[in-house]
C-alpha cells in the first residue's frame, strides 16, 4: 500500500476495529465476572460508542498528526547511526607485529 491517503484510512480503520473489539471483550468479561449484567448484543451495541469516538479522534488526527498515520504523537526521531568501530591499538609494551 503505497498511497498515503489509503494508508491513513487503513490506519484509522485498524484503530477503530481494535477499539471496538477491545470494548466488546471488556464488557463481556465484566459480565462473566458478574460486574455487569449485559447480553452479547447489548455489549456489542455499547462497544460501538468508544469505537465511534476512536474513529472521530483518528479522523481528526489525520490532518494534524505526522504523515501516514492517524496518531497525534509526533513522528519518531530518525535513528542515530552507529559509531564506526574503533581499530585495535597494540599495547604500548608490546612491539608491533607481536
N, C-alpha and C positions, 0 to 999 in steps of 0.2 A: 504494500500500500504506500505509494509514493506521493499521492495527492494530499497536501497538508490539510485541506478542508475536510476531506473524507477521514483522515486520521483523527482530527479533532472530534468529529461527530462519533467516530467509533470509540474514542476515549470517553466521551460523555455517556454513550450507551452502556459501556462496561461499568462505569461508576454507578449509574442508575440501577442497573441489574444487580450489581453486587450489594448495594444498599438495600434493595428490595428483598433479596434472598436472606440477607443477614437479619433484617427486621422480622420476616416471617419465621425464621428459625428461632429467633429470640422469643417471640410471642408464643410459639408452640412449646418451647422448653419451659417457659414460665407457666404455661397451662399445665404441663405434665408435673411440674413441681408444686402444683396447687397454689401458685401465687396469684393466678388469674383464672377466670372461667370463660374461656373463649373457644369456639369451634374453629376448625381449619378455615372455613370460608370467612368468618369474621377476622381471623388473624391475617389472612391474605388481603382482605379489604383494608384493614387498619395499616398494614405494612406499606400500602401504596402511598400513604401520607409522607413518611420520611423519604421514600424513593422519589416522589414528585419534588420535594424540597431539594434533594440532591441534584435532580435534573435542572431545576431552576438555577441553583448555585453554579453548576457546571456550565450552563449556557451563558450565564453572566460572566463567568471567568474566561470563556473563550475569547472575549475581546480584551481582557485585562492581563491575563497571565502570560507566561512565556509561550512562544510559538509552538504549535503542535500538541498542546495539552489543555485539559480543562482544569488545571490546577492554578491556584492563586499563589503558590510558593514560587520564589524566584528560581530561575534556571540554575542548575548546579554549576559550580565553577569548573573550568577546564582542569583536567588532571595535571599535576605538576610532573614534568618529565623527570625520570630517574637520573641521578647524578652519574657521570661517567665513572667506570671502575678505576680505582687507584692502582697504578702498577706496583708490583712488588719491588721494594727497595732493599738491596742487600744490607745486612747488618754492618755497622762500622768496623767491627773487629774481624770480619771475615774478608779475605781477599776476593776480588771479583772473579767469578767463574768457579768458585769452590763449591 
